[in-house]
């Protein structure tokens, strides 16, 4: 797991792990347990997602994901915004919008941190290892596709996770 994962409190890790018991990871349930509202919305051109304080309660946060993006893209966007919430909550200000390359007004290193933690949330190392071994036992021809389907992530994300 990433150094960003290591920075999380044990309680937060436990909350995330509870949602990693079944694949694919249920991000809406995870967001709810983290007390973050999750909404599907039509966002501006090139905007994949955003996180901002709730209008009704500035102590709480709302994630909006672009409903026009492909479902696997939406899943990574939600995990990315959850990662911003967990790692950068004090820096969100009035809100962050992430474009299709997961860039926001935050610096590139914070975007990279959010991407690494999003990958940890969606594709925990131990589960990837277990399913990789399973794919090899089953002699799956397209291991990347098999794992991407199981975790409901893009093949590009899975390739990165596998170091390919």
C-alpha positions in Angstrom: 0.0 0.0 0.0 1.1 3.6 -0.5 2.6 6.0 1.9 -0.7 7.9 1.7 -2.5 4.7 3.1 0.1 4.7 5.9 -0.8 8.2 6.9 -4.5 7.3 7.5 -5.7 6.7 11.1 -6.4 3.1 12.0 -10.1 3.9 12.4 -10.2 5.2 8.8 -8.3 2.2 7.5 -10.7 0.0 9.3 -13.7 1.8 7.7 -12.2 1.4 4.3 -11.2 -2.3 4.9 -14.8 -3.1 5.9 -15.8 -2.0 2.4 -13.1 -4.1 0.7 -14.5 -7.4 1.9 -16.5 -7.8 -1.3 -15.6 -6.8 -4.9 -16.1 -4.5 -6.5 -15.6 -2.0 -3.7 -18.9 -0.2 -2.9 -17.9 3.4 -3.0 -21.3 4.8 -2.2 -21.4 2.9 1.0 -17.8 3.9 1.9 -18.7 7.6 1.2 -21.8 7.3 3.5 -19.7 5.7 6.3 -17.2 8.5 6.0 -20.1 11.0 6.3 -19.5 12.3 2.7 -22.5 12.9 0.4 -22.1 11.4 -3.1 -24.0 12.9 -6.0 -24.1 12.2 -9.7 -24.3 15.4 -11.7 -23.8 17.1 -15.0 -20.5 18.9 -14.6 -18.7 21.3 -16.9 -16.8 20.1 -20.0 -13.7 18.3 -19.0 -14.6 18.1 -15.3 -14.7 14.6 -13.9 -15.5 15.3 -10.3 -15.5 17.8 -7.5 -15.5 17.9 -3.7 -16.8 20.9 -1.7 -18.2 21.7 1.7 -22.0 21.0 1.9 -24.2 24.1 1.6 -26.4 22.9 4.5 -23.5 22.0 6.8 -20.0 23.5 6.1 -18.5 20.8 8.3 -19.6 18.1 5.9 -18.5 17.5 2.3 -20.2 16.6 -0.9 -18.6 14.8 -3.9 -20.2 15.3 -7.3 -19.1 13.0 -10.1 -19.8 13.6 -13.8 -22.7 11.3 -14.7 -21.7 11.5 -18.4 -18.3 9.8 -17.8 -18.0 6.0 -18.2 -18.9 4.1 -15.1 -15.3 2.9 -14.4 -14.1 6.4 -14.8 -16.7 7.6 -12.3 -15.6 5.0 -9.8 -12.0 6.2 -10.0 -13.1 9.8 -9.7 -15.2 9.0 -6.6 -12.2 7.2 -5.0 -9.9 10.1 -6.0 -12.3 12.7 -4.4 -12.6 10.5 -1.2 -8.8 10.5 -1.1 -8.8 14.3 -1.3 -11.2 14.3 1.6 -9.1 11.9 3.7 -5.7 13.5 2.9 -6.4 17.2 2.1 -9.6 18.1 3.8 -8.1 21.2 5.4 -7.0 22.4 1.9 -10.3 22.0 0.0 -11.5 25.5 0.9 -14.7 26.3 -1.0 -14.2 23.3 -3.3 -11.9 21.4 -5.7 -12.8 20.5 -9.3 -10.7 17.8 -10.9 -10.4 17.7 -14.7 -10.2 14.6 -16.8 -6.5 14.3 -15.9 -7.3 14.5 -12.2 -5.8 18.0 -11.9 -7.2 20.7 -9.7 -6.1 23.9 -8.2 -4.0 21.8 -5.7 -0.5 21.1 -6.7 0.5 18.1 -8.8 1.9 16.3 -5.7 -1.5 16.4 -4.0 -3.2 15.1 -7.1 -0.6 12.2 -7.2 -1.3 11.5 -3.5 -5.0 11.3 -4.2 -4.5 9.0 -7.2 -2.3 6.6 -5.2 -4.8 6.5 -2.3 -7.7 6.0 -4.8 -5.9 3.0 -6.2 -5.4 1.6 -2.7 -9.1 2.0 -2.0 -10.2 0.4 -5.2 -7.5 -2.2 -5.6 -6.0 -3.2 -2.3 -2.7 -5.0 -2.7 -3.7 -8.2 -0.9 -6.9 -8.6 -2.9 -5.1 -7.9 -6.2 -2.5 -10.5 -5.2 -5.2 -13.1 -4.4 -7.1 -12.5 -7.6 -3.9 -12.5 -9.6 -3.0 -15.9 -8.2 -6.5 -17.1 -9.0 -6.2 -15.8 -12.6 -3.0 -17.8 -13.0 -4.5 -20.9 -11.6 -7.4 -20.6 -14.0 -4.9 -19.9 -16.8 -6.7 -16.7 -17.8 -5.3 -15.4 -21.1 -6.1 -11.7 -20.4 -5.1 -11.3 -16.8 -5.3 -7.5 -16.9 -8.8 -7.6 -18.3 -9.9 -10.3 -15.9 -8.7 -8.3 -12.9 -10.1 -5.0 -14.2 -13.5 -6.6 -14.5 -13.3 -8.1 -11.1 -12.4 -4.8 -9.4 -14.5 -2.7 -11.8 -11.7 -0.5 -12.8 -10.2 0.5 -16.1 -7.5 -1.7 -17.7 -5.2 1.2 -17.6 -5.6 1.5 -13.8 -5.0 -2.2 -13.3 -1.9 -2.1 -15.5 -0.5 0.7 -13.3 -1.4 -1.2 -10.1 0.4 -4.3 -11.5 3.4 -2.3 -12.5 3.0 -3.1 -16.2 
